[in-house]
Amino acid sequence: MLLTCLGVAHGQNDEHGIENSAINDATKNQVPSAALKAVRNPILDLEPSVSARDPLLVEHQGVYHYYYTAVEPHSSGFHLSLDEVRSTDLVHWSAPRRLLDKPDGFSSPGSMIRHKDRWVMALQTYPIPPGQTYGSDAARLWLMESADLEHWDAPRPIKPEGCTAHWAKTHRQIDPCVVFHNDKFWCFYKTDGQIGLLVSPDLQYWEEALPDRPVLSRKETPDKAGMENVCLVRNGEEWVMFFSPTRPGRGIGAARSDDLIDWRDVHYVDFPPVSWADNGPTAPMLLDKRETMGVWLMVFHGDRAARSPHGGALGLAWSHDLKHWTLP
């Protein structure tokens, strides 16, 4: 099964990941490819007409598919849609293609997995009431399928009733990330500033995997900040989670687990300053390019809070070890 949570992360990993032992020292330390040398951040900046946020990167047959939330200001507030751009070199991008433009605000493409010869994207609805800035309690998690990344079936809700965990204060659920592990599908999501977890045998029937506690709570972050925009990658025998802390200046958080249930080493990544985003980097999603480039790619959005509550543009970073990150 192909996982992408860059959702995989947005990467192309099998269930066991790519063993570190399979990457020799020369590959680990190789100079980034010509394509990376030519990248300039932000790689997608559509402001002031559209703010690009919440990226998901998938590579298929030599083409990068870059999905993201498109936020457009209106007289009554903001409207969110799901857009896509494409590239063969991470430098030159197509014009945006709108995949979903509905009143409910389909957005935040959190992951892509390959299941039964079909692509399955996890995303959210984020309806913003007129005159308001942020989504209501009606925000929900959804799945959308395609055979070819060109034509997409209508989205279907994961849990129409929303969050039913005993620890949650609302039914609101956003920022889904779905992975496959131990013959089950696992969906991480945000509610009340903490991370919940659903589990399913078939992508159809879902239940709370941890009804009595968050899988990751704000008590576990270094500064007790809330979290959102989870991304998961398989690295050797363990899972690595990346997330966005909901704090001024944002940043990138990380944690590790063997089973997706219990997480350790929750910390903030030493990430370079993002000069073109006054509120820092957020919404990280990863693509495993170690076999061809020798690095992990991270796409993220730079938060431009000084321009708008939803201001943003999309950037790219890379790392040899998931710890030290380089910007172009």
C-alpha positions as a Markdown table, in Angstrom:
| # | Residue | x | y | z |
|---|---|---|---|---|
| 1 | Met | 0.0 | 0.0 | 0.0 |
| 2 | Leu | 1.3 | 3.4 | -0.9 |
| 3 | Leu | 1.0 | 6.0 | 1.9 |
| 4 | Thr | 1.1 | 9.7 | 1.5 |
| 5 | Cys | 0.5 | 12.0 | 4.4 |
| 6 | Leu | 2.2 | 15.1 | 3.2 |
| 7 | Gly | 0.4 | 13.9 | 3.8 |
| 8 | Val | 1.7 | 10.0 | 4.2 |
| 9 | Ala | 3.3 | 11.4 | 4.1 |
| 10 | His | 2.8 | 12.7 | 1.3 |
| 11 | Gly | 5.3 | 10.2 | 0.6 |
| 12 | Gln | 5.5 | 6.9 | -1.2 |
| 13 | Asn | 6.2 | 4.5 | 1.6 |
| 14 | Asp | 5.1 | 0.9 | 2.0 |
| 15 | Glu | 3.8 | -0.4 | 5.3 |
| 16 | His | 7.3 | -1.1 | 6.6 |
| 17 | Gly | 8.8 | 2.2 | 5.3 |
| 18 | Ile | 12.3 | 2.3 | 3.8 |
| 19 | Glu | 14.9 | 1.0 | 6.2 |
| 20 | Asn | 17.7 | 3.3 | 7.1 |
| 21 | Ser | 20.2 | 0.5 | 6.4 |
| 22 | Ala | 19.1 | 0.6 | 2.7 |
| 23 | Ile | 20.5 | 4.2 | 2.4 |
| 24 | Asn | 24.2 | 4.3 | 2.2 |
| 25 | Asp | 26.3 | 7.1 | 3.7 |
| 26 | Ala | 27.0 | 8.6 | 0.3 |
| 27 | Thr | 23.2 | 8.9 | -0.4 |
| 28 | Lys | 22.6 | 10.4 | 3.1 |
| 29 | Asn | 25.1 | 13.1 | 2.4 |
| 30 | Gln | 24.6 | 13.7 | -1.3 |
| 31 | Val | 24.2 | 17.3 | -2.5 |
| 32 | Pro | 20.6 | 18.2 | -3.3 |
| 33 | Ser | 19.7 | 17.7 | -6.9 |
| 34 | Ala | 19.6 | 20.4 | -9.5 |
| 35 | Ala | 15.8 | 20.6 | -9.1 |
| 36 | Leu | 16.2 | 21.5 | -5.4 |
| 37 | Lys | 19.0 | 24.0 | -6.2 |
| 38 | Ala | 16.6 | 25.8 | -8.5 |
| 39 | Val | 13.7 | 26.0 | -6.0 |
| 40 | Arg | 12.8 | 29.4 | -4.6 |
| 41 | Asn | 10.5 | 30.0 | -1.7 |
| 42 | Pro | 7.6 | 30.7 | -1.6 |
| 43 | Ile | 7.0 | 28.1 | -4.3 |
| 44 | Leu | 3.4 | 29.2 | -4.6 |
| 45 | Asp | 2.3 | 32.7 | -3.7 |
| 46 | Leu | -1.1 | 33.8 | -5.0 |
| 47 | Glu | -1.8 | 36.7 | -2.6 |
| 48 | Pro | -3.6 | 39.0 | -2.3 |
| 49 | Ser | -6.4 | 37.4 | -4.2 |
| 50 | Val | -5.9 | 33.8 | -2.8 |
| 51 | Ser | -4.1 | 32.6 | 0.3 |
| 52 | Ala | -2.6 | 29.1 | -0.1 |
| 53 | Arg | -2.5 | 26.9 | 3.0 |
| 54 | Asp | -2.5 | 23.3 | 4.2 |
| 55 | Pro | -0.4 | 21.6 | 1.5 |
| 56 | Leu | -0.4 | 18.0 | 0.4 |
| 57 | Leu | 2.3 | 16.8 | -2.1 |
| 58 | Val | 2.0 | 13.6 | -4.1 |
| 59 | Glu | 4.3 | 12.4 | -6.8 |
| 60 | His | 3.0 | 10.0 | -9.5 |
| 61 | Gln | 4.6 | 9.0 | -12.8 |
| 62 | Gly | 7.1 | 11.9 | -12.7 |
| 63 | Val | 4.5 | 14.6 | -11.9 |
| 64 | Tyr | 4.1 | 16.4 | -8.6 |
| 65 | His | 0.5 | 17.0 | -7.6 |
| 66 | Tyr | 0.3 | 19.8 | -5.0 |
| 67 | Tyr | -3.1 | 20.1 | -3.3 |
| 68 | Tyr | -3.9 | 22.9 | -0.9 |
| 69 | Thr | -6.5 | 25.1 | 0.7 |
| 70 | Ala | -7.4 | 28.2 | -1.3 |
| 71 | Val | -8.7 | 30.9 | 1.0 |
| 72 | Glu | -10.5 | 33.8 | -0.7 |
| 73 | Pro | -11.8 | 36.9 | 1.1 |
| 74 | His | -15.4 | 38.0 | 0.5 |
| 75 | Ser | -17.5 | 40.9 | 1.8 |
| 76 | Ser | -19.1 | 38.5 | 4.3 |
| 77 | Gly | -15.8 | 36.9 | 5.4 |
| 78 | Phe | -13.8 | 34.0 | 3.9 |
| 79 | His | -14.5 | 31.0 | 1.7 |
| 80 | Leu | -12.3 | 27.9 | 1.5 |
| 81 | Ser | -11.9 | 25.7 | -1.6 |
| 82 | Leu | -9.6 | 22.8 | -2.6 |
| 83 | Asp | -7.1 | 23.6 | -5.4 |
| 84 | Glu | -4.3 | 21.8 | -7.2 |
| 85 | Val | -1.2 | 22.8 | -9.1 |
| 86 | Arg | 1.3 | 20.4 | -10.9 |
| 87 | Ser | 4.9 | 20.4 | -11.7 |
| 88 | Thr | 7.6 | 18.0 | -13.1 |
| 89 | Asp | 10.5 | 19.8 | -11.4 |
| 90 | Leu | 9.2 | 21.6 | -8.2 |
| 91 | Val | 10.1 | 24.9 | -9.9 |
| 92 | His | 7.6 | 25.5 | -12.7 |
| 93 | Trp | 4.0 | 25.1 | -11.7 |
| 94 | Ser | 0.7 | 24.9 | -13.7 |
| 95 | Ala | -2.1 | 27.3 | -13.2 |
| 96 | Pro | -4.4 | 26.3 | -10.3 |
| 97 | Arg | -7.1 | 23.8 | -10.9 |
| 98 | Arg | -10.2 | 24.0 | -8.6 |
| 99 | Leu | -11.3 | 20.5 | -7.4 |
| 100 | Leu | -14.0 | 21.5 | -5.0 |
| 101 | Asp | -15.8 | 24.8 | -4.5 |
| 102 | Lys | -18.7 | 24.2 | -2.1 |
| 103 | Pro | -20.4 | 26.3 | 0.6 |
| 104 | Asp | -19.2 | 23.9 | 3.2 |
| 105 | Gly | -15.6 | 24.8 | 2.4 |
| 106 | Phe | -13.8 | 21.6 | 1.4 |
| 107 | Ser | -10.2 | 22.1 | 2.3 |
| 108 | Ser | -7.1 | 21.0 | 4.3 |
| 109 | Pro | -6.1 | 17.9 | 2.2 |
| 110 | Gly | -4.3 | 16.0 | 5.0 |
| 111 | Ser | -3.2 | 12.7 | 3.4 |
| 112 | Met | -3.3 | 10.5 | 0.4 |
| 113 | Ile | -3.2 | 6.7 | 0.5 |
| 114 | Arg | -3.3 | 4.1 | -2.3 |
| 115 | His | -6.0 | 1.4 | -1.7 |
| 116 | Lys | -7.4 | -1.1 | -4.1 |
| 117 | Asp | -5.8 | 0.6 | -7.1 |
| 118 | Arg | -7.4 | 3.9 | -6.1 |
| 119 | Trp | -6.2 | 7.1 | -4.6 |
| 120 | Val | -7.9 | 8.1 | -1.3 |
| 121 | Met | -7.6 | 11.7 | -0.1 |
| 122 | Ala | -8.5 | 12.8 | 3.4 |
| 123 | Leu | -9.9 | 16.3 | 3.7 |
| 124 | Gln | -12.2 | 18.5 | 5.8 |
| 125 | Thr | -15.2 | 20.7 | 5.5 |
| 126 | Tyr | -14.7 | 24.1 | 7.2 |
| 127 | Pro | -17.9 | 26.2 | 6.9 |
| 128 | Ile | -17.3 | 29.7 | 8.1 |
| 129 | Pro | -20.5 | 31.5 | 9.1 |
| 130 | Pro | -21.1 | 35.0 | 7.5 |
| 131 | Gly | -19.2 | 37.6 | 9.4 |
| 132 | Gln | -17.0 | 35.1 | 11.2 |
| 133 | Thr | -13.3 | 34.3 | 10.8 |
| 134 | Tyr | -13.1 | 30.6 | 11.6 |
| 135 | Gly | -15.1 | 27.4 | 10.9 |
| 136 | Ser | -18.1 | 26.4 | 12.9 |
| 137 | Asp | -18.8 | 23.2 | 14.9 |
| 138 | Ala | -20.2 | 21.8 | 11.7 |
| 139 | Ala | -16.6 | 21.1 | 10.4 |
| 140 | Arg | -16.2 | 17.4 | 9.6 |
| 141 | Leu | -13.8 | 14.9 | 8.1 |
| 142 | Trp | -14.2 | 13.4 | 4.6 |
| 143 | Leu | -12.6 | 11.0 | 2.1 |
| 144 | Met | -12.5 | 11.5 | -1.7 |
| 145 | Glu | -11.4 | 8.8 | -4.2 |
| 146 | Ser | -9.9 | 8.8 | -7.7 |
| 147 | Ala | -8.6 | 6.1 | -10.1 |
| 148 | Asp | -6.2 | 8.5 | -11.9 |
| 149 | Leu | -5.8 | 11.8 | -10.0 |
| 150 | Glu | -7.8 | 13.5 | -12.8 |
| 151 | His | -11.4 | 12.5 | -12.0 |
| 152 | Trp | -12.6 | 12.4 | -8.4 |
| 153 | Asp | -15.7 | 10.8 | -6.9 |
| 154 | Ala | -18.0 | 12.9 | -4.7 |
| 155 | Pro | -16.5 | 13.2 | -1.1 |
| 156 | Arg | -18.1 | 11.1 | 1.6 |
| 157 | Pro | -18.1 | 11.8 | 5.3 |
| 158 | Ile | -15.9 | 9.8 | 7.7 |
| 159 | Lys | -18.2 | 10.4 | 10.7 |
| 160 | Pro | -21.2 | 12.6 | 9.9 |
| 161 | Glu | -22.0 | 13.1 | 13.6 |
| 162 | Gly | -18.5 | 14.4 | 14.2 |
| 163 | Cys | -16.3 | 13.8 | 17.2 |
| 164 | Thr | -17.8 | 11.4 | 19.8 |
| 165 | Ala | -14.8 | 11.1 | 22.1 |
| 166 | His | -15.6 | 11.5 | 25.8 |
| 167 | Trp | -12.8 | 14.0 | 26.3 |
| 168 | Ala | -13.8 | 16.4 | 23.5 |
| 169 | Lys | -15.9 | 19.5 | 24.2 |
| 170 | Thr | -17.4 | 19.8 | 20.7 |
| 171 | His | -18.2 | 17.6 | 17.7 |
| 172 | Arg | -15.9 | 19.6 | 15.5 |
| 173 | Gln | -13.2 | 17.7 | 13.6 |
| 174 | Ile | -10.6 | 19.1 | 11.2 |
| 175 | Asp | -7.2 | 18.3 | 9.6 |
| 176 | Pro | -7.5 | 14.6 | 8.9 |
| 177 | Cys | -4.4 | 12.4 | 8.2 |
| 178 | Val | -5.1 | 8.7 | 7.3 |
| 179 | Val | -2.5 | 5.9 | 7.4 |
| 180 | Phe | -2.6 | 2.2 | 7.2 |
| 181 | His | -1.0 | 0.1 | 9.9 |
| 182 | Asn | -1.5 | -3.4 | 11.3 |
| 183 | Asp | -4.3 | -4.2 | 8.8 |
| 184 | Lys | -6.3 | -1.1 | 9.9 |
| 185 | Phe | -6.8 | 2.4 | 8.8 |
| 186 | Trp | -6.1 | 5.2 | 11.3 |
| 187 | Cys | -7.3 | 8.7 | 11.0 |
| 188 | Phe | -5.7 | 11.5 | 13.1 |
| 189 | Tyr | -7.7 | 14.7 | 13.5 |
| 190 | Lys | -7.8 | 17.9 | 15.5 |
| 191 | Thr | -10.6 | 18.9 | 18.0 |
| 192 | Asp | -10.4 | 21.3 | 20.9 |
| 193 | Gly | -6.7 | 22.0 | 20.1 |
| 194 | Gln | -5.7 | 18.4 | 20.7 |
| 195 | Ile | -5.2 | 15.3 | 18.5 |
| 196 | Gly | -7.8 | 12.6 | 18.4 |
| 197 | Leu | -7.7 | 9.2 | 16.6 |
| 198 | Leu | -10.2 | 7.1 | 14.7 |
| 199 | Val | -9.8 | 3.6 | 13.5 |
| 200 | Ser | -11.5 | 1.6 | 10.7 |
| 201 | Pro | -11.1 | -1.9 | 9.2 |
| 202 | Asp | -12.3 | -0.8 | 5.7 |
| 203 | Leu | -12.4 | 3.0 | 5.3 |
| 204 | Gln | -16.2 | 2.8 | 5.7 |
| 205 | Tyr | -17.0 | 2.2 | 9.4 |
| 206 | Trp | -15.0 | 4.4 | 11.9 |
| 207 | Glu | -14.9 | 4.5 | 15.7 |
| 208 | Glu | -12.8 | 6.4 | 18.3 |
| 209 | Ala | -9.6 | 4.5 | 18.9 |
| 210 | Leu | -9.1 | 6.4 | 22.2 |
| 211 | Pro | -12.5 | 7.5 | 23.4 |
| 212 | Asp | -11.2 | 8.6 | 26.8 |
| 213 | Arg | -8.1 | 10.6 | 26.0 |
| 214 | Pro | -6.4 | 12.5 | 23.1 |
| 215 | Val | -3.7 | 10.6 | 21.3 |
| 216 | Leu | -1.6 | 13.7 | 21.8 |
| 217 | Ser | -2.7 | 16.5 | 24.2 |
| 218 | Arg | -1.6 | 20.0 | 24.7 |
| 219 | Lys | -0.1 | 19.0 | 28.1 |
| 220 | Glu | 2.6 | 17.1 | 26.1 |
| 221 | Thr | 3.9 | 19.9 | 24.0 |
| 222 | Pro | 6.9 | 21.9 | 25.3 |
| 223 | Asp | 4.9 | 25.0 | 25.9 |
| 224 | Lys | 1.4 | 23.4 | 26.4 |
| 225 | Ala | 0.3 | 24.8 | 23.0 |
| 226 | Gly | -2.5 | 23.2 | 21.1 |
| 227 | Met | -1.8 | 21.3 | 17.8 |
| 228 | Glu | -3.2 | 20.8 | 14.3 |
| 229 | Asn | -2.2 | 19.6 | 10.8 |
| 230 | Val | -0.8 | 16.2 | 11.7 |
| 231 | Cys | 1.4 | 14.4 | 9.2 |
| 232 | Leu | 2.8 | 10.9 | 9.7 |
| 233 | Val | 5.8 | 9.2 | 8.1 |
| 234 | Arg | 7.3 | 5.7 | 8.6 |
| 235 | Asn | 11.0 | 5.8 | 9.3 |
| 236 | Gly | 12.5 | 2.4 | 9.8 |
| 237 | Glu | 10.6 | 0.7 | 12.6 |
| 238 | Glu | 8.9 | 3.7 | 14.0 |
| 239 | Trp | 6.4 | 6.4 | 13.1 |
| 240 | Val | 7.3 | 10.0 | 13.1 |
| 241 | Met | 4.6 | 12.6 | 13.6 |
| 242 | Phe | 4.9 | 16.2 | 12.5 |
| 243 | Phe | 2.4 | 18.8 | 13.6 |
| 244 | Ser | 1.7 | 22.5 | 13.9 |
| 245 | Pro | 1.6 | 24.2 | 17.3 |
| 246 | Thr | -1.2 | 26.7 | 17.6 |
| 247 | Arg | 0.9 | 29.5 | 19.1 |
| 248 | Pro | 2.2 | 32.9 | 17.9 |
| 249 | Gly | 5.2 | 32.4 | 15.6 |
| 250 | Arg | 3.9 | 28.8 | 14.9 |
| 251 | Gly | 6.8 | 26.4 | 14.1 |
| 252 | Ile | 7.0 | 22.7 | 13.5 |
| 253 | Gly | 6.5 | 20.0 | 16.2 |
| 254 | Ala | 7.5 | 16.3 | 16.1 |
| 255 | Ala | 7.0 | 13.1 | 18.1 |
| 256 | Arg | 7.8 | 9.4 | 17.7 |
| 257 | Ser | 5.8 | 6.2 | 18.2 |
| 258 | Asp | 6.0 | 2.4 | 17.6 |
| 259 | Asp | 2.2 | 1.8 | 17.5 |
| 260 | Leu | 0.4 | 5.1 | 16.7 |
| 261 | Ile | -1.1 | 5.1 | 20.2 |
| 262 | Asp | 1.7 | 6.1 | 22.6 |
| 263 | Trp | 4.0 | 9.0 | 21.6 |
| 264 | Arg | 7.4 | 10.0 | 23.0 |
| 265 | Asp | 10.0 | 12.7 | 22.4 |
| 266 | Val | 7.4 | 15.4 | 21.7 |
| 267 | His | 9.5 | 18.5 | 20.8 |
| 268 | Tyr | 9.7 | 21.4 | 18.4 |
| 269 | Val | 12.0 | 21.1 | 15.4 |
| 270 | Asp | 14.9 | 23.4 | 14.9 |
| 271 | Phe | 13.5 | 25.0 | 11.7 |
| 272 | Pro | 15.1 | 27.9 | 9.8 |
| 273 | Pro | 13.5 | 31.3 | 9.9 |
| 274 | Val | 10.9 | 31.9 | 7.1 |
| 275 | Ser | 11.5 | 35.5 | 6.1 |
| 276 | Trp | 8.5 | 35.8 | 3.9 |
| 277 | Ala | 6.0 | 34.7 | 6.6 |
| 278 | Asp | 5.7 | 36.9 | 9.6 |
| 279 | Asn | 4.0 | 34.2 | 11.8 |
| 280 | Gly | 6.4 | 31.4 | 10.8 |
| 281 | Pro | 6.1 | 28.0 | 9.2 |
| 282 | Thr | 3.1 | 25.7 | 9.8 |
| 283 | Ala | 1.1 | 22.7 | 8.4 |
| 284 | Pro | 4.1 | 20.5 | 7.5 |
| 285 | Met | 3.7 | 17.6 | 5.1 |
| 286 | Leu | 6.5 | 15.2 | 4.0 |
| 287 | Leu | 7.5 | 13.3 | 0.9 |
| 288 | Asp | 10.1 | 10.6 | 1.1 |
| 289 | Lys | 12.6 | 11.2 | -1.8 |
| 290 | Arg | 15.6 | 9.5 | -0.3 |
| 291 | Glu | 15.9 | 7.0 | -3.1 |
| 292 | Thr | 16.2 | 9.6 | -5.8 |
| 293 | Met | 17.3 | 12.8 | -4.1 |
| 294 | Gly | 18.7 | 11.6 | -0.8 |
| 295 | Val | 16.4 | 13.7 | 1.2 |
| 296 | Trp | 12.9 | 14.0 | 2.8 |
| 297 | Leu | 11.0 | 16.9 | 1.3 |
| 298 | Met | 8.7 | 19.0 | 3.5 |
| 299 | Val | 6.0 | 21.2 | 2.1 |
| 300 | Phe | 4.5 | 23.8 | 4.5 |
| 301 | His | 2.6 | 27.0 | 4.4 |
| 302 | Gly | 4.2 | 30.2 | 5.7 |
| 303 | Asp | 1.7 | 31.9 | 8.0 |
| 304 | Arg | 1.1 | 35.6 | 7.1 |
| 305 | Ala | -1.0 | 36.7 | 10.0 |
| 306 | Ala | -0.2 | 40.3 | 9.5 |
| 307 | Arg | -2.0 | 40.3 | 6.2 |
| 308 | Ser | -5.0 | 38.2 | 7.1 |
| 309 | Pro | -6.1 | 35.7 | 9.7 |
| 310 | His | -5.9 | 33.2 | 6.8 |
| 311 | Gly | -2.9 | 34.7 | 5.0 |
| 312 | Gly | -0.4 | 32.3 | 3.6 |
| 313 | Ala | 1.9 | 31.0 | 0.8 |
| 314 | Leu | 3.5 | 27.6 | 0.2 |
| 315 | Gly | 7.1 | 26.7 | 0.8 |
| 316 | Leu | 9.5 | 23.8 | 0.5 |
| 317 | Ala | 12.3 | 22.5 | 2.8 |
| 318 | Trp | 14.4 | 19.3 | 2.9 |
| 319 | Ser | 16.3 | 17.1 | 5.4 |
| 320 | His | 18.6 | 14.1 | 5.4 |
| 321 | Asp | 17.5 | 12.9 | 8.8 |
| 322 | Leu | 14.1 | 14.5 | 9.7 |
| 323 | Lys | 15.9 | 16.6 | 12.3 |
| 324 | His | 17.9 | 19.3 | 10.5 |
| 325 | Trp | 16.1 | 21.2 | 7.8 |
| 326 | Thr | 17.3 | 23.3 | 4.9 |
| 327 | Leu | 15.4 | 26.1 | 3.0 |
| 328 | Pro | 16.3 | 27.0 | -0.5 |
